[in-house]
Amino acid sequence: MFEWSDYLAFATSLLASPERSEAIARSAASRAYYAAFHKSREAVERKLQAQLGRRDLHAEVIRRLLERPETEMIGVHVDRLRRIRSHADYDATNTFPFRHAELAVGLASDILRDLGV
């Protein structure tokens, strides 16, 4: 079975590359988001015992996290990370600075830490 946190390790290795291209920055931010999203989804399903639908899954995971005081800040961070990932994956008209990728990896690391992963 695939371990979603491996995406964060991959994103971290991308940032450590001597090449600092925009493609690397965008890829690192995207992988960091998916590590955090999938581990958050697992936490919502297991720890909060929530049944998630398949429609608007990303928004639903964030909403479920925001509903509970003990996971509210995780929800805030996942939502912020989702917005960074959207810029990385969909906005080709604006540059994606390397510092945004570094922020994304940092946020994902914090999220996984707060989830106890």
N, CA, C and O atoms as a Tinker XYZ file with bonds, in Angstrom:
   468  protein
     1  N      0.838000   -1.183000    0.000000    73     2
     2  CA     0.000000    0.000000    0.000000    64     1     3
     3  C      0.886000    1.251000    0.000000    63     2     4     5
     4  O      1.901000    1.299000    0.694000    81     3
     5  N      0.505000    2.229000   -0.760000    73     3     6
     6  CA     1.280000    3.471000   -0.864000    64     5     7
     7  C      1.146000    4.281000    0.414000    63     6     8     9
     8  O      0.056000    4.391000    0.976000    81     7
     9  N      2.244000    4.841000    0.864000    73     7    10
    10  CA     2.253000    5.699000    2.043000    64     9    11
    11  C      2.272000    7.153000    1.575000    63    10    12    13
    12  O      3.260000    7.612000    1.003000    81    11
    13  N      1.175000    7.876000    1.820000    73    11    14
    14  CA     1.022000    9.240000    1.318000    64    13    15
    15  C      2.112000   10.176000    1.828000    63    14    16    17
    16  O      2.472000   11.127000    1.134000    81    15
    17  N      2.632000    9.937000    2.995000    73    15    18
    18  CA     3.678000   10.826000    3.517000    64    17    19
    19  C      4.960000   10.743000    2.679000    63    18    20    21
    20  O      5.822000   11.616000    2.782000    81    19
    21  N      5.087000    9.706000    1.855000    73    19    22
    22  CA     6.237000    9.635000    0.948000    64    21    23
    23  C      6.238000   10.793000   -0.048000    63    22    24    25
    24  O      7.292000   11.187000   -0.546000    81    23
    25  N      5.061000   11.332000   -0.335000    73    23    26
    26  CA     4.994000   12.512000   -1.202000    64    25    27
    27  C      5.722000   13.694000   -0.564000    63    26    28    29
    28  O      6.369000   14.479000   -1.258000    81    27
    29  N      5.615000   13.816000    0.757000    73    27    30
    30  CA     6.304000   14.917000    1.434000    64    29    31
    31  C      7.814000   14.720000    1.364000    63    30    32    33
    32  O      8.558000   15.679000    1.156000    81    31
    33  N      8.264000   13.494000    1.534000    73    31    34
    34  CA     9.702000   13.215000    1.408000    64    33    35
    35  C     10.179000   13.539000   -0.005000    63    34    36    37
    36  O     11.270000   14.079000   -0.188000    81    35
    37  N      9.365000   13.210000   -0.994000    73    35    38
    38  CA     9.714000   13.516000   -2.375000    64    37    39
    39  C      9.759000   15.030000   -2.601000    63    38    40    41
    40  O     10.676000   15.538000   -3.247000    81    39
    41  N      8.774000   15.742000   -2.072000    73    39    42
    42  CA     8.754000   17.211000   -2.206000    64    41    43
    43  C      9.995000   17.825000   -1.563000    63    42    44    45
    44  O     10.594000   18.750000   -2.110000    81    43
    45  N     10.371000   17.308000   -0.409000    73    43    46
    46  CA    11.563000   17.792000    0.280000    64    45    47
    47  C     12.812000   17.539000   -0.558000    63    46    48    49
    48  O     13.694000   18.395000   -0.638000    81    47
    49  N     12.886000   16.374000   -1.177000    73    47    50
    50  CA    14.051000   16.073000   -2.024000    64    49    51
    51  C     14.082000   16.970000   -3.257000    63    50    52    53
    52  O     15.160000   17.337000   -3.726000    81    51
    53  N     12.928000   17.322000   -3.782000    73    51    54
    54  CA    12.896000   18.258000   -4.915000    64    53    55
    55  C     13.481000   19.607000   -4.510000    63    54    56    57
    56  O     14.249000   20.205000   -5.264000    81    55
    57  N     13.125000   20.081000   -3.336000    73    55    58
    58  CA    13.646000   21.374000   -2.869000    64    57    59
    59  C     15.144000   21.332000   -2.627000    63    58    60    61
    60  O     15.817000   22.359000   -2.722000    81    59
    61  N     15.670000   20.163000   -2.317000    73    59    62
    62  CA    17.107000   20.019000   -2.066000    64    61    63
    63  C     17.918000   19.927000   -3.354000    63    62    64    65
    64  O     19.148000   19.957000   -3.322000    81    63
    65  N     17.238000   19.818000   -4.468000    73    63    66
    66  CA    17.920000   19.725000   -5.758000    64    65    67
    67  C     18.693000   21.011000   -6.033000    63    66    68    69
    68  O     18.231000   22.097000   -5.682000    81    67
    69  N     19.869000   20.899000   -6.660000    73    67    70
    70  CA    20.612000   22.119000   -6.999000    64    69    71
    71  C     19.887000   22.962000   -8.056000    63    70    72    73
    72  O     20.111000   24.168000   -8.159000    81    71
    73  N     19.034000   22.325000   -8.823000    73    71    74
    74  CA    18.243000   23.060000   -9.821000    64    73    75
    75  C     17.065000   23.718000   -9.108000    63    74    76    77
    76  O     16.347000   23.056000   -8.358000    81    75
    77  N     16.866000   24.985000   -9.331000    73    75    78
    78  CA    15.777000   25.707000   -8.672000    64    77    79
    79  C     14.796000   26.229000   -9.710000    63    78    80    81
    80  O     14.499000   27.422000   -9.760000    81    79
    81  N     14.306000   25.330000  -10.524000    73    79    82
    82  CA    13.382000   25.731000  -11.588000    64    81    83
    83  C     11.969000   25.905000  -11.045000    63    82    84    85
    84  O     11.626000   25.408000   -9.972000    81    83
    85  N     11.171000   26.613000  -11.807000    73    83    86
    86  CA     9.775000   26.797000  -11.436000    64    85    87
    87  C      9.020000   25.472000  -11.488000    63    86    88    89
    88  O      8.111000   25.246000  -10.690000    81    87
    89  N      9.385000   24.607000  -12.409000    73    87    90
    90  CA     8.732000   23.287000  -12.494000    64    89    91
    91  C      8.989000   22.483000  -11.212000    63    90    92    93
    92  O      8.089000   21.807000  -10.713000    81    91
    93  N     10.184000   22.554000  -10.693000    73    91    94
    94  CA    10.494000   21.861000   -9.439000    64    93    95
    95  C      9.699000   22.476000   -8.293000    63    94    96    97
    96  O      9.140000   21.753000   -7.469000    81    95
    97  N      9.643000   23.789000   -8.236000    73    95    98
    98  CA     8.890000   24.456000   -7.171000    64    97    99
    99  C      7.412000   24.079000   -7.226000    63    98   100   101
   100  O      6.809000   23.771000   -6.198000    81    99
   101  N      6.834000   24.102000   -8.413000    73    99   102
   102  CA     5.417000   23.751000   -8.569000    64   101   103
   103  C      5.170000   22.293000   -8.202000    63   102   104   105
   104  O      4.187000   21.976000   -7.532000    81   103
   105  N      6.051000   21.414000   -8.634000    73   103   106
   106  CA     5.900000   19.987000   -8.323000    64   105   107
   107  C      6.024000   19.727000   -6.827000    63   106   108   109
   108  O      5.257000   18.943000   -6.266000    81   107
   109  N      6.977000   20.375000   -6.184000    73   107   110
   110  CA     7.162000   20.191000   -4.740000    64   109   111
   111  C      5.929000   20.655000   -3.974000    63   110   112   113
   112  O      5.481000   19.973000   -3.052000    81   111
   113  N      5.380000   21.801000   -4.344000    73   111   114
   114  CA     4.183000   22.311000   -3.663000    64   113   115
   115  C      3.004000   21.367000   -3.851000    63   114   116   117
   116  O      2.252000   21.108000   -2.912000    81   115
   117  N      2.847000   20.860000   -5.052000    73   115   118
   118  CA     1.741000   19.953000   -5.341000    64   117   119
   119  C      1.862000   18.656000   -4.541000    63   118   120   121
   120  O      0.890000   18.208000   -3.932000    81   119
   121  N      3.034000   18.063000   -4.541000    73   119   122
   122  CA     3.234000   16.803000   -3.800000    64   121   123
   123  C      3.079000   17.025000   -2.301000    63   122   124   125
   124  O      2.536000   16.172000   -1.599000    81   123
   125  N      3.554000   18.169000   -1.807000    73   123   126
   126  CA     3.397000   18.473000   -0.379000    64   125   127
   127  C      1.920000   18.542000   -0.016000    63   126   128   129
   128  O      1.502000   18.010000    1.013000    81   127
   129  N      1.132000   19.196000   -0.860000    73   127   130
   130  CA    -0.305000   19.282000   -0.603000    64   129   131
   131  C     -0.930000   17.896000   -0.547000    63   130   132   133
   132  O     -1.679000   17.590000    0.380000    81   131
   133  N     -0.629000   17.060000   -1.527000    73   131   134
   134  CA    -1.285000   15.754000   -1.563000    64   133   135
   135  C     -0.859000   14.866000   -0.404000    63   134   136   137
   136  O     -1.647000   14.034000    0.045000    81   135
   137  N      0.348000   15.016000    0.086000    73   135   138
   138  CA     0.747000   14.294000    1.303000    64   137   139
   139  C     -0.132000   14.733000    2.469000    63   138   140   141
   140  O     -0.677000   13.900000    3.193000    81   139
   141  N     -0.264000   16.036000    2.644000    73   139   142
   142  CA    -1.060000   16.576000    3.752000    64   141   143
   143  C     -2.539000   16.271000    3.580000    63   142   144   145
   144  O     -3.214000   15.907000    4.543000    81   143
   145  N     -3.045000   16.415000    2.372000    73   143   146
   146  CA    -4.470000   16.156000    2.139000    64   145   147
   147  C     -4.828000   14.704000    2.446000    63   146   148   149
   148  O     -5.776000   14.440000    3.185000    81   147
   149  N     -4.075000   13.769000    1.884000    73   147   150
   150  CA    -4.427000   12.360000    2.067000    64   149   151
   151  C     -4.253000   11.902000    3.521000    63   150   152   153
   152  O     -5.052000   11.108000    4.016000    81   151
   153  N     -3.224000   12.393000    4.201000    73   151   154
   154  CA    -3.071000   12.042000    5.609000    64   153   155
   155  C     -4.188000   12.694000    6.439000    63   154   156   157
   156  O     -4.649000   12.106000    7.417000    81   155
   157  N     -4.618000   13.885000    6.063000    73   155   158
   158  CA    -5.748000   14.530000    6.739000    64   157   159
   159  C     -7.038000   13.764000    6.485000    63   158   160   161
   160  O     -7.847000   13.581000    7.395000    81   159
   161  N     -7.228000   13.322000    5.257000    73   159   162
   162  CA    -8.415000   12.522000    4.922000    64   161   163
   163  C     -8.445000   11.259000    5.766000    63   162   164   165
   164  O     -9.485000   10.903000    6.322000    81   163
   165  N     -7.301000   10.577000    5.865000    73   163   166
   166  CA    -7.233000    9.367000    6.686000    64   165   167
   167  C     -7.584000    9.677000    8.140000    63   166   168   169
   168  O     -8.299000    8.909000    8.783000    81   167
   169  N     -7.089000   10.788000    8.654000    73   167   170
   170  CA    -7.367000   11.166000   10.036000    64   169   171
   171  C     -8.850000   11.463000   10.234000    63   170   172   173
   172  O     -9.436000   11.062000   11.240000    81   171
   173  N     -9.450000   12.157000    9.288000    73   171   174
   174  CA   -10.883000   12.466000    9.385000    64   173   175
   175  C    -11.693000   11.175000    9.389000    63   174   176   177
   176  O    -12.640000   11.036000   10.163000    81   175
   177  N    -11.329000   10.245000    8.538000    73   175   178
   178  CA   -12.073000    8.986000    8.461000    64   177   179
   179  C    -11.859000    8.114000    9.695000    63   178   180   181
   180  O    -12.809000    7.521000   10.206000    81   179
   181  N    -10.629000    8.030000   10.173000    73   179   182
   182  CA   -10.316000    7.125000   11.290000    64   181   183
   183  C    -10.546000    7.772000   12.653000    63   182   184   185
   184  O    -11.302000    7.254000   13.476000    81   183
   185  N     -9.901000    8.884000   12.880000    73   183   186
   186  CA    -9.951000    9.496000   14.213000    64   185   187
   187  C    -11.287000   10.179000   14.486000    63   186   188   189
   188  O    -11.810000   10.107000   15.598000    81   187
   189  N    -11.832000   10.836000   13.478000    73   187   190
   190  CA   -13.111000   11.523000   13.661000    64   189   191
   191  C    -14.280000   10.633000   13.266000    63   190   192   193
   192  O    -15.441000   11.004000   13.440000    81   191
   193  N    -13.966000    9.465000   12.737000    73   191   194
   194  CA   -14.952000    8.476000   12.309000    64   193   195
   195  C    -16.021000    9.078000   11.406000    63   194   196   197
   196  O    -17.213000    8.816000   11.570000    81   195
   197  N    -15.579000    9.880000   10.458000    73   195   198
   198  CA   -16.484000   10.533000    9.519000    64   197   199
   199  C    -16.575000    9.720000    8.233000    63   198   200   201
   200  O    -15.582000    9.172000    7.755000    81   199
   201  N    -17.755000    9.655000    7.696000    73   199   202
   202  CA   -17.979000    9.051000    6.385000    64   201   203
   203  C    -17.889000   10.183000    5.365000    63   202   204   205
   204  O    -18.661000   11.141000    5.406000    81   203
   205  N    -16.945000   10.055000    4.464000    73   203   206
   206  CA   -16.753000   11.103000    3.463000    64   205   207
   207  C    -17.365000   10.669000    2.148000    63   206   208   209
   208  O    -17.297000    9.499000    1.768000    81   207
   209  N    -17.958000   11.618000    1.463000    73   207   210
   210  CA   -18.479000   11.352000    0.136000    64   209   211
   211  C    -17.350000   11.421000   -0.883000    63   210   212   213
   212  O    -16.182000   11.530000   -0.511000    81   211
   213  N    -17.679000   11.360000   -2.109000    73   211   214
   214  CA   -16.677000   11.460000   -3.176000    64   213   215
   215  C    -16.765000   12.799000   -3.890000    63   214   216   217
   216  O    -15.889000   13.139000   -4.686000    81   215
   217  N    -17.790000   13.544000   -3.618000    73   215   218
   218  CA   -17.985000   14.837000   -4.248000    64   217   219
   219  C    -17.375000   15.928000   -3.373000    63   218   220   221
   220  O    -17.603000   15.960000   -2.164000    81   219
   221  N    -16.610000   16.809000   -3.977000    73   219   222
   222  CA   -15.976000   17.913000   -3.243000    64   221   223
   223  C    -15.200000   17.402000   -2.027000    63   222   224   225
   224  O    -15.269000   17.982000   -0.943000    81   223
   225  N    -14.469000   16.320000   -2.224000    73   223   226
   226  CA   -13.758000   15.660000   -1.130000    64   225   227
   227  C    -12.753000   16.579000   -0.440000    63   226   228   229
   228  O    -12.635000   16.563000    0.786000    81   227
   229  N    -12.037000   17.373000   -1.214000    73   227   230
   230  CA   -11.028000   18.262000   -0.623000    64   229   231
   231  C    -11.697000   19.269000    0.311000    63   230   232   233
   232  O    -11.243000   19.479000    1.436000    81   231
   233  N    -12.775000   19.887000   -0.161000    73   231   234
   234  CA   -13.493000   20.860000    0.664000    64   233   235
   235  C    -14.124000   20.190000    1.878000    63   234   236   237
   236  O    -14.171000   20.784000    2.955000    81   235
   237  N    -14.604000   18.974000    1.720000    73   235   238
   238  CA   -15.238000   18.278000    2.833000    64   237   239
   239  C    -14.228000   17.928000    3.922000    63   238   240   241
   240  O    -14.520000   18.076000    5.108000    81   239
   241  N    -13.059000   17.473000    3.534000    73   239   242
   242  CA   -12.021000   17.167000    4.533000    64   241   243
   243  C    -11.672000   18.432000    5.310000    63   242   244   245
   244  O    -11.580000   18.404000    6.537000    81   243
   245  N    -11.481000   19.527000    4.607000    73   243   246
   246  CA   -11.147000   20.793000    5.272000    64   245   247
   247  C    -12.286000   21.210000    6.204000    63   246   248   249
   248  O    -12.043000   21.612000    7.342000    81   247
   249  N    -13.506000   21.118000    5.732000    73   247   250
   250  CA   -14.667000   21.496000    6.553000    64   249   251
   251  C    -14.734000   20.658000    7.829000    63   250   252   253
   252  O    -14.977000   21.189000    8.912000    81   251
   253  N    -14.519000   19.351000    7.697000    73   251   254
   254  CA   -14.576000   18.460000    8.870000    64   253   255
   255  C    -13.474000   18.820000    9.875000    63   254   256   257
   256  O    -13.699000   18.785000   11.085000    81   255
   257  N    -12.302000   19.160000    9.377000    73   255   258
   258  CA   -11.214000   19.562000   10.275000    64   257   259
   259  C    -11.539000   20.866000   10.984000    63   258   260   261
   260  O    -11.262000   21.016000   12.174000    81   259
   261  N    -12.124000   21.807000   10.258000    73   259   262
   262  CA   -12.449000   23.116000   10.836000    64   261   263
   263  C    -13.559000   23.035000   11.876000    63   262   264   265
   264  O    -13.657000   23.911000   12.735000    81   263
   265  N    -14.387000   22.018000   11.816000    73   263   266
   266  CA   -15.531000   21.883000   12.729000    64   265   267
   267  C    -15.137000   21.589000   14.175000    63   266   268   269
   268  O    -15.893000   21.896000   15.097000    81   267
   269  N    -13.980000   21.008000   14.377000    73   267   270
   270  CA   -13.599000   20.561000   15.718000    64   269   271
   271  C    -12.436000   21.392000   16.239000    63   270   272   273
   272  O    -11.452000   21.601000   15.529000    81   271
   273  N    -12.543000   21.865000   17.471000    73   271   274
   274  CA   -11.467000   22.712000   18.033000    64   273   275
   275  C    -10.098000   22.042000   17.991000    63   274   276   277
   276  O     -9.092000   22.711000   17.759000    81   275
   277  N    -10.049000   20.743000   18.210000    73   275   278
   278  CA    -8.752000   20.057000   18.262000    64   277   279
   279  C     -8.104000   19.889000   16.885000    63   278   280   281
   280  O     -6.912000   19.595000   16.800000    81   279
   281  N     -8.867000   20.069000   15.814000    73   279   282
   282  CA    -8.302000   19.941000   14.465000    64   281   283
   283  C     -8.477000   21.209000   13.630000    63   282   284   285
   284  O     -8.138000   21.235000   12.447000    81   283
   285  N     -9.005000   22.245000   14.252000    73   283   286
   286  CA    -9.302000   23.478000   13.505000    64   285   287
   287  C     -8.062000   24.074000   12.829000    63   286   288   289
   288  O     -8.125000   24.447000   11.658000    81   287
   289  N     -6.949000   24.170000   13.540000    73   287   290
   290  CA    -5.745000   24.759000   12.944000    64   289   291
   291  C     -5.197000   23.883000   11.818000    63   290   292   293
   292  O     -4.636000   24.398000   10.851000    81   291
   293  N     -5.353000   22.587000   11.934000    73   291   294
   294  CA    -4.943000   21.709000   10.832000    64   293   295
   295  C     -5.771000   22.053000    9.607000    63   294   296   297
   296  O     -5.239000   22.153000    8.501000    81   295
   297  N     -7.066000   22.235000    9.798000    73   295   298
   298  CA    -7.943000   22.612000    8.686000    64   297   299
   299  C     -7.536000   23.928000    8.052000    63   298   300   301
   300  O     -7.545000   24.058000    6.828000    81   299
   301  N     -7.181000   24.901000    8.870000    73   299   302
   302  CA    -6.718000   26.202000    8.363000    64   301   303
   303  C     -5.469000   26.006000    7.501000    63   302   304   305
   304  O     -5.356000   26.579000    6.417000    81   303
   305  N     -4.537000   25.193000    7.994000    73   303   306
   306  CA    -3.288000   24.971000    7.257000    64   305   307
   307  C     -3.517000   24.170000    5.966000    63   306   308   309
   308  O     -2.900000   24.457000    4.941000    81   307
   309  N     -4.397000   23.175000    6.018000    73   307   310
   310  CA    -4.685000   22.402000    4.800000    64   309   311
   311  C     -5.333000   23.305000    3.757000    63   310   312   313
   312  O     -5.019000   23.208000    2.570000    81   311
   313  N     -6.230000   24.178000    4.189000    73   311   314
   314  CA    -6.878000   25.092000    3.247000    64   313   315
   315  C     -5.867000   26.061000    2.635000    63   314   316   317
   316  O     -5.913000   26.326000    1.434000    81   315
   317  N     -4.977000   26.576000    3.435000    73   315   318
   318  CA    -3.933000   27.470000    2.901000    64   317   319
   319  C     -3.046000   26.723000    1.910000    63   318   320   321
   320  O     -2.706000   27.244000    0.848000    81   319
   321  N     -2.684000   25.521000    2.264000    73   319   322
   322  CA    -1.857000   24.688000    1.390000    64   321   323
   323  C     -2.591000   24.354000    0.093000    63   322   324   325
   324  O     -1.974000   24.292000   -0.971000    81   323
   325  N     -3.899000   24.140000    0.176000    73   323   326
   326  CA    -4.703000   23.877000   -1.028000    64   325   327
   327  C     -4.657000   25.062000   -1.986000    63   326   328   329
   328  O     -4.569000   24.878000   -3.200000    81   327
   329  N     -4.715000   26.267000   -1.447000    73   327   330
   330  CA    -4.651000   27.459000   -2.300000    64   329   331
   331  C     -3.285000   27.596000   -2.959000    63   330   332   333
   332  O     -3.195000   27.983000   -4.125000    81   331
   333  N     -2.226000   27.284000   -2.228000    73   331   334
   334  CA    -0.878000   27.301000   -2.815000    64   333   335
   335  C     -0.778000   26.270000   -3.927000    63   334   336   337
   336  O     -0.243000   26.549000   -4.999000    81   335
   337  N     -1.300000   25.070000   -3.662000    73   335   338
   338  CA    -1.266000   24.003000   -4.671000    64   337   339
   339  C     -2.079000   24.369000   -5.908000    63   338   340   341
   340  O     -1.676000   24.053000   -7.028000    81   339
   341  N     -3.197000   25.020000   -5.722000    73   339   342
   342  CA    -3.999000   25.451000   -6.876000    64   341   343
   343  C     -3.211000   26.417000   -7.750000    63   342   344   345
   344  O     -3.245000   26.314000   -8.976000    81   343
   345  N     -2.510000   27.347000   -7.134000    73   343   346
   346  CA    -1.661000   28.263000   -7.897000    64   345   347
   347  C     -0.594000   27.468000   -8.649000    63   346   348   349
   348  O     -0.354000   27.703000   -9.834000    81   347
   349  N      0.045000   26.522000   -7.946000    73   347   350
   350  CA     1.117000   25.733000   -8.575000    64   349   351
   351  C      0.608000   24.900000   -9.740000    63   350   352   353
   352  O      1.274000   24.797000  -10.770000    81   351
   353  N     -0.552000   24.316000   -9.584000    73   351   354
   354  CA    -1.058000   23.375000  -10.596000    64   353   355
   355  C     -1.864000   24.013000  -11.713000    63   354   356   357
   356  O     -1.946000   23.447000  -12.804000    81   355
   357  N     -2.463000   25.179000  -11.473000    73   355   358
   358  CA    -3.397000   25.718000  -12.457000    64   357   359
   359  C     -3.106000   27.115000  -12.978000    63   358   360   361
   360  O     -3.642000   27.498000  -14.018000    81   359
   361  N     -2.278000   27.887000  -12.294000    73   359   362
   362  CA    -2.058000   29.281000  -12.685000    64   361   363
   363  C     -0.718000   29.433000  -13.406000    63   362   364   365
   364  O      0.321000   29.646000  -12.780000    81   363
   365  N     -0.763000   29.320000  -14.718000    73   363   366
   366  CA     0.463000   29.436000  -15.514000    64   365   367
   367  C      0.769000   30.885000  -15.880000    63   366   368   369
   368  O      1.857000   31.179000  -16.377000    81   367
   369  N     -0.169000   31.787000  -15.642000    73   367   370
   370  CA     0.060000   33.177000  -16.020000    64   369   371
   371  C      0.914000   33.928000  -15.004000    63   370   372   373
   372  O      1.551000   34.924000  -15.346000    81   371
   373  N      0.932000   33.462000  -13.767000    73   371   374
   374  CA     1.744000   34.085000  -12.726000    64   373   375
   375  C      2.878000   33.149000  -12.337000    63   374   376   377
   376  O      2.692000   31.935000  -12.256000    81   375
   377  N      4.047000   33.717000  -12.097000    73   375   378
   378  CA     5.178000   32.878000  -11.696000    64   377   379
   379  C      4.894000   32.258000  -10.327000    63   378   380   381
   380  O      4.102000   32.774000   -9.538000    81   379
   381  N      5.559000   31.152000  -10.079000    73   379   382
   382  CA     5.428000   30.456000   -8.805000    64   381   383
   383  C      6.803000   30.482000   -8.146000    63   382   384   385
   384  O      7.673000   29.683000   -8.491000    81   383
   385  N      7.005000   31.405000   -7.190000    73   383   386
   386  CA     8.320000   31.546000   -6.571000    64   385   387
   387  C      8.722000   30.311000   -5.761000    63   386   388   389
   388  O      7.871000   29.617000   -5.204000    81   387
   389  N     10.003000   30.053000   -5.704000    73   387   390
   390  CA    10.531000   28.914000   -4.960000    64   389   391
   391  C     10.139000   28.998000   -3.488000    63   390   392   393
   392  O      9.923000   27.974000   -2.841000    81   391
   393  N     10.048000   30.215000   -2.962000    73   391   394
   394  CA     9.674000   30.377000   -1.550000    64   393   395
   395  C      8.261000   29.857000   -1.279000    63   394   396   397
   396  O      7.964000   29.448000   -0.157000    81   395
   397  N      7.388000   29.866000   -2.288000    73   395   398
   398  CA     6.039000   29.306000   -2.111000    64   397   399
   399  C      6.117000   27.788000   -1.946000    63   398   400   401
   400  O      5.365000   27.204000   -1.165000    81   399
   401  N      7.018000   27.161000   -2.673000    73   399   402
   402  CA     7.220000   25.716000   -2.525000    64   401   403
   403  C      7.783000   25.412000   -1.137000    63   402   404   405
   404  O      7.374000   24.447000   -0.491000    81   403
   405  N      8.712000   26.232000   -0.689000    73   403   406
   406  CA     9.279000   26.033000    0.653000    64   405   407
   407  C      8.200000   26.197000    1.725000    63   406   408   409
   408  O      8.164000   25.445000    2.699000    81   407
   409  N      7.330000   27.179000    1.539000    73   407   410
   410  CA     6.218000   27.373000    2.467000    64   409   411
   411  C      5.291000   26.160000    2.444000    63   410   412   413
   412  O      4.854000   25.692000    3.495000    81   411
   413  N      4.991000   25.650000    1.251000    73   411   414
   414  CA     4.101000   24.488000    1.120000    64   413   415
   415  C      4.681000   23.271000    1.833000    63   414   416   417
   416  O      3.964000   22.570000    2.547000    81   415
   417  N      5.951000   23.021000    1.647000    73   415   418
   418  CA     6.591000   21.872000    2.298000    64   417   419
   419  C      6.598000   22.066000    3.815000    63   418   420   421
   420  O      6.381000   21.113000    4.563000    81   419
   421  N      6.842000   23.283000    4.266000    73   419   422
   422  CA     6.801000   23.565000    5.701000    64   421   423
   423  C      5.409000   23.357000    6.291000    63   422   424   425
   424  O      5.261000   22.769000    7.363000    81   423
   425  N      4.396000   23.842000    5.588000    73   423   426
   426  CA     3.018000   23.651000    6.052000    64   425   427
   427  C      2.658000   22.174000    6.103000    63   426   428   429
   428  O      2.074000   21.707000    7.081000    81   427
   429  N      3.004000   21.441000    5.055000    73   427   430
   430  CA     2.704000   20.008000    5.020000    64   429   431
   431  C      3.410000   19.284000    6.162000    63   430   432   433
   432  O      2.830000   18.395000    6.786000    81   431
   433  N      4.646000   19.654000    6.435000    73   431   434
   434  CA     5.380000   19.048000    7.555000    64   433   435
   435  C      4.668000   19.319000    8.872000    63   434   436   437
   436  O      4.528000   18.426000    9.708000    81   435
   437  N      4.220000   20.557000    9.049000    73   435   438
   438  CA     3.496000   20.919000   10.272000    64   437   439
   439  C      2.193000   20.129000   10.393000    63   438   440   441
   440  O      1.846000   19.659000   11.476000    81   439
   441  N      1.484000   19.988000    9.292000    73   439   442
   442  CA     0.212000   19.260000    9.293000    64   441   443
   443  C      0.438000   17.810000    9.691000    63   442   444   445
   444  O     -0.261000   17.287000   10.559000    81   443
   445  N      1.403000   17.164000    9.068000    73   443   446
   446  CA     1.679000   15.765000    9.401000    64   445   447
   447  C      2.124000   15.614000   10.848000    63   446   448   449
   448  O      1.739000   14.660000   11.524000    81   447
   449  N      2.930000   16.550000   11.322000    73   447   450
   450  CA     3.343000   16.520000   12.730000    64   449   451
   451  C      2.138000   16.652000   13.649000    63   450   452   453
   452  O      2.004000   15.905000   14.618000    81   451
   453  N      1.258000   17.605000   13.340000    73   451   454
   454  CA     0.076000   17.827000   14.183000    64   453   455
   455  C     -0.902000   16.654000   14.133000    63   454   456   457
   456  O     -1.660000   16.428000   15.076000    81   455
   457  N     -0.878000   15.915000   13.030000    73   455   458
   458  CA    -1.719000   14.718000   12.926000    64   457   459
   459  C     -1.085000   13.517000   13.636000    63   458   460   461
   460  O     -1.717000   12.475000   13.804000    81   459
   461  N      0.165000   13.682000   14.045000    73   459   462
   462  CA     0.862000   12.589000   14.708000    64   461   463
   463  C      1.397000   11.554000   13.756000    63   462   464   465
   464  O      1.564000   10.388000   14.113000    81   463
   465  N      1.668000   11.990000   12.527000    73   463   466
   466  CA     2.184000   11.064000   11.498000    64   465   467
   467  C      3.691000   11.126000   11.468000    63   466   468
   468  O      4.322000   10.427000   10.675000    81   467
